[in-house]
Amino acid sequence: MSKLYAKWMNDWETRLCMVSTDRVVRPFDWGLEWADKWPVTQQNPRNGHDAASYLQLLNRAVLASSDQFFGYTTPTDFQLTGNLLRFTSPVETPHHENNYVHGQWFPAKHKPGARRVAAVVLPHWNAQATQHNSLCAGLAKLGISALRLSLPYHDYRMPAELKRADFAVSSNVARTIDATRQAVIDTRCIVDWLQAEGFESTGIVGTSLGSCYAFLASAHDPRLRVNVFNHCSTYFADVVWEGLSSKHIRESFNGNVTLEELREAWSAISPPHYIERYASLNKKTLFIYARYDTTFPLRFSEQVVEKAKELGMDHKAVALPCGHYTVGKTPFKFIDGYHICSYLKRNL
């Protein structure tokens, strides 16, 4: 029965993945021009390095000074109009639309004297503007105000020439790092805004790519005390290399870079390099993963949970009987939502 169920689930996952027919195989590029404004680049000028070795040098410099890499100056132009928060991202890119952060705000009704708590919600890769809104509305009904961040190059922030959020994760290696840095910094800016609005406790929920962003943000921000990682994995490169939804990116890598080289080139945005740091901050953590995941392969998720146990983290792990795409389908989306909401409600 389990083999039949696994086959059925994998077939369902594949059908859901292949619904998108607009994936583009883009040329491979180290993209060093995207590193020009990184603090580590200014401190480590290129001196005869080829592109691969120079990007490797920059990644090692980031790991040695990640507070600086993910550091920022708080924006001064936060503007809440209706339920839409906007501000200028501290990370400037060549794309005007992407330089302005959008957050959809779902305020909870707080009883007089009650603690004001909030959660930042980071969606999955290629999420549409309305996706994850139901989760945010549910959190608000439970007394947890929620702010859904539009990720870099997504929905409101997508350049006109794109149909998908291809610039967030792609075969342009340094641009992918830059987009990740921007997502982490934008997330931390939202925490600044929530604190200024009087919220006493803040949590975060990240799904898929948003989970990676959420982990990196939380590892560098002690204010994010309650964390839900909805899908979890290890090295950024391994997920892109093996994942079903990123096969078109893997195709661009063929003959240009090995997995080992890519792992080095994306080490600055890979959670395993920050997990000891994260564990030292004594946060509460919920790891949710899927047993039949073909995008975040199961063994990677299990490695994350094993490392959390090894480090003695205050955590809970939930394995859902579905895959990466099917977690958004009935009945799994309700099971997933229950675990997310109940964990935040108990711990914030």
C-alpha positions in Angstrom: 0.0 0.0 0.0 2.8 2.4 0.9 4.5 1.9 -2.5 1.2 2.5 -4.3 0.6 5.7 -2.2 4.1 6.9 -2.9 3.6 6.4 -6.7 0.3 8.1 -6.6 1.7 11.0 -4.7 4.7 11.4 -7.0 2.5 11.3 -10.1 0.3 14.0 -8.5 3.3 16.1 -7.7 4.7 15.8 -11.2 1.3 16.8 -12.7 1.1 19.9 -10.5 4.7 20.9 -11.2 4.3 20.5 -15.0 1.2 22.7 -15.1 3.6 25.6 -15.5 4.7 25.7 -19.1 6.5 29.1 -19.0 9.8 28.0 -17.4 12.8 29.4 -19.4 16.2 27.8 -19.6 18.4 30.9 -19.2 22.1 31.1 -20.0 24.5 30.3 -17.2 26.3 33.3 -15.7 28.4 33.9 -12.6 26.9 37.4 -12.6 29.7 39.2 -10.8 28.3 42.6 -11.5 25.6 41.8 -9.0 28.2 41.6 -6.2 29.5 45.1 -6.8 27.6 46.7 -3.9 28.1 43.9 -1.4 30.2 45.1 1.6 32.6 42.1 1.2 33.3 43.0 -2.4 34.5 46.5 -1.5 36.7 44.9 1.1 38.0 42.1 -1.2 38.7 43.6 -4.7 39.2 41.2 -7.5 42.8 40.7 -8.2 43.4 38.3 -11.1 40.8 35.8 -9.9 38.7 34.0 -12.4 34.9 34.4 -11.8 34.5 31.1 -10.0 37.4 31.5 -7.6 36.5 35.2 -6.9 32.9 34.3 -6.1 34.2 31.6 -3.8 36.4 34.1 -2.1 33.4 36.5 -1.6 31.3 33.7 -0.1 34.0 32.8 2.4 34.2 36.5 3.3 30.4 36.6 3.8 30.5 33.7 6.2 33.2 35.4 8.2 31.2 38.6 8.5 27.6 37.7 7.8 26.2 40.4 10.2 27.7 43.0 7.9 26.4 41.2 4.7 22.9 41.0 6.1 23.1 44.4 7.8 21.2 47.5 6.7 20.0 50.9 7.7 16.3 51.0 8.6 14.2 52.7 5.9 12.5 56.0 6.8 9.6 55.9 4.3 7.3 53.2 5.7 3.8 54.0 4.5 0.7 52.0 5.3 -2.1 52.8 2.9 -5.2 50.7 3.7 -3.8 47.2 4.2 -0.7 47.7 2.1 2.7 48.6 3.6 5.3 50.0 1.3 8.9 51.1 1.8 12.1 51.4 -0.1 14.4 48.3 0.1 17.8 49.1 1.6 19.1 46.9 -1.3 19.1 48.7 -4.6 18.8 46.7 -7.8 18.7 47.8 -11.5 15.0 47.0 -11.5 12.8 49.9 -10.3 9.8 47.8 -9.4 11.9 45.5 -7.2 13.3 48.3 -5.2 10.0 49.0 -3.4 8.9 46.5 -0.8 5.2 45.6 -0.6 3.7 43.9 2.5 0.0 43.0 2.8 -1.2 43.7 6.3 -3.7 41.6 8.3 -4.2 43.3 11.6 -5.7 41.3 14.5 -8.3 42.8 16.9 -6.5 43.1 20.3 -8.3 43.2 23.5 -7.4 46.1 25.8 -4.3 45.2 27.8 -3.5 42.1 25.8 0.0 41.5 24.4 0.3 42.5 20.8 1.9 39.8 18.7 2.6 39.5 15.0 4.0 37.1 12.4 5.9 37.8 9.2 4.8 35.5 6.4 7.2 34.7 3.5 5.6 32.9 0.6 7.0 30.2 -1.7 8.9 30.8 -4.9 6.6 32.2 -7.7 3.7 32.7 -5.3 1.0 34.9 -6.7 0.0 38.1 -4.7 -3.1 36.4 -3.2 -1.4 33.2 -2.1 -0.9 32.8 1.7 -3.5 35.4 2.3 -5.8 32.8 3.8 -3.1 31.8 6.3 -2.6 35.5 7.2 -6.4 36.0 7.7 -6.5 32.9 9.9 -3.7 34.1 12.1 -5.4 37.5 12.5 -8.6 35.7 13.7 -6.4 34.0 16.3 -5.2 37.3 17.6 -1.9 37.3 15.6 -1.4 40.2 13.3 0.3 39.0 10.0 2.2 40.8 7.4 2.8 38.9 4.1 5.9 40.1 2.3 6.1 40.2 -1.5 9.5 38.5 -2.1 12.1 40.1 -4.4 11.0 39.9 -8.1 7.6 38.6 -7.1 4.0 40.0 -7.8 4.2 43.8 -7.1 8.0 43.7 -7.5 8.2 41.7 -10.7 10.0 43.5 -13.6 7.7 43.9 -16.7 9.8 41.6 -18.8 9.2 38.6 -16.5 6.3 36.2 -16.2 7.9 34.2 -13.4 10.2 35.2 -10.5 13.2 34.0 -12.5 15.6 36.6 -11.0 15.0 35.3 -7.5 16.5 31.9 -8.2 18.3 31.3 -11.5 21.4 30.2 -13.3 22.8 33.7 -12.6 24.7 32.8 -9.5 25.5 36.1 -7.9 22.1 37.6 -8.8 20.5 34.7 -6.8 22.7 35.6 -3.8 21.8 39.3 -4.2 18.1 38.5 -4.3 18.4 36.3 -1.1 20.3 39.1 0.7 17.6 41.5 -0.3 14.8 39.2 1.0 16.6 38.8 4.3 17.1 42.5 4.8 13.6 43.4 3.7 12.3 40.9 6.3 14.3 42.4 9.0 13.0 45.9 8.0 9.4 44.6 8.6 10.4 43.6 12.1 11.6 47.2 12.6 8.2 48.5 11.5 6.3 46.0 13.8 8.4 47.1 16.8 7.8 50.7 16.0 4.1 49.9 15.9 4.2 48.5 19.4 4.3 44.8 18.8 5.9 43.0 21.7 6.6 39.6 20.2 7.3 38.6 16.6 7.4 35.3 14.8 8.0 34.2 11.2 6.5 31.7 8.8 8.5 30.8 5.7 7.3 28.4 3.0 9.7 26.7 0.6 12.1 29.4 -0.7 10.5 31.7 1.9 11.6 29.1 4.5 15.2 29.6 3.5 14.9 33.3 3.6 13.1 33.1 7.0 15.9 31.0 8.5 18.7 33.3 7.3 16.8 36.3 8.6 16.1 34.7 12.0 19.7 33.5 12.3 20.7 37.2 12.1 17.8 38.7 14.1 17.1 37.6 17.7 13.8 39.4 17.6 12.3 36.6 15.5 11.7 34.4 18.5 9.1 31.9 17.2 9.9 30.3 13.8 7.9 28.1 11.5 9.8 26.6 8.5 7.2 25.2 6.2 9.5 22.9 4.1 13.1 22.8 5.3 16.3 21.7 3.6 20.0 22.0 3.6 22.3 23.5 1.0 20.7 26.0 -1.5 22.7 24.4 -4.4 21.5 20.8 -3.6 17.8 21.8 -3.7 18.2 23.6 -7.0 20.4 20.7 -8.4 17.9 17.9 -7.5 14.5 19.6 -7.2 11.8 18.9 -9.7 10.7 22.5 -9.9 14.2 23.7 -10.7 15.1 21.2 -13.5 15.2 24.1 -16.0 17.9 25.8 -13.9 19.9 22.6 -13.6 19.8 22.3 -17.3 21.7 25.7 -17.5 24.3 24.4 -15.1 25.2 21.4 -17.2 28.8 21.6 -18.5 29.3 25.0 -16.7 29.5 24.2 -13.0 29.6 21.1 -10.8 27.4 20.6 -7.8 30.5 21.0 -5.5 31.4 24.3 -7.2 27.8 25.6 -6.9 27.6 24.6 -3.3 30.7 26.7 -2.7 29.3 29.6 -4.8 26.0 29.6 -2.8 27.5 28.9 0.6 26.6 32.4 1.8 22.9 31.7 1.4 22.9 28.1 2.6 21.3 27.4 6.1 23.8 24.8 7.2 26.4 27.4 7.6 24.3 29.3 10.1 22.6 26.6 12.0 24.9 26.7 15.0 24.4 30.5 15.2 20.7 30.0 15.0 20.7 27.4 17.7 22.6 29.7 20.1 19.8 32.2 20.0 17.4 29.9 21.9 14.4 30.2 19.6 11.3 28.1 19.3 11.1 26.3 16.0 8.7 24.2 14.1 10.0 22.2 11.1 7.4 21.0 8.7 8.3 18.8 5.8 6.7 16.4 3.3 7.5 12.7 3.1 7.0 12.6 -0.7 8.7 15.9 -1.6 10.4 16.0 -5.0 11.4 19.6 -4.7 13.0 19.6 -1.2 14.1 15.9 -1.2 13.2 14.1 2.0 16.7 13.2 3.1 17.6 16.9 3.2 14.7 17.8 5.5 15.6 14.8 7.7 19.2 16.1 8.0 17.9 19.4 9.2 15.8 17.8 11.9 18.7 15.5 13.0 21.0 18.6 13.3 18.4 20.4 15.4 18.3 17.4 17.7 22.1 17.3 17.9 22.3 20.9 18.8 19.6 20.6 21.5 17.3 23.1 19.8 13.8 23.8 21.3 12.0 22.4 18.3 9.1 20.3 17.0 9.1 18.4 13.6 6.1 17.4 11.6 6.2 15.2 8.6 3.2 15.5 6.3 2.0 12.6 4.1 2.2 14.6 0.9 4.7 16.4 -1.4 5.8 19.9 -2.0 3.0 20.9 -4.3 0.3 18.8 -2.8 0.7 20.5 0.6 -1.3 23.3 -1.0 -4.2 20.9 -1.8 -7.1 19.5 0.2 -6.8 18.0 2.8 -3.1 18.7 3.3 -3.4 22.5 3.3 -5.7 22.4 6.3 -3.4 20.0 8.2 -0.4 22.3 7.4 -2.4 25.4 8.4 -3.4 23.8 11.7 0.2 23.1 12.6 1.4 26.5 11.7 -1.4 28.5 13.4 -1.5 26.4 16.6 2.3 26.6 17.0 2.3 30.3 16.7 -0.7 30.7 18.9 0.9 28.7 21.7 4.3 30.2 21.6 4.1 33.9 20.6 
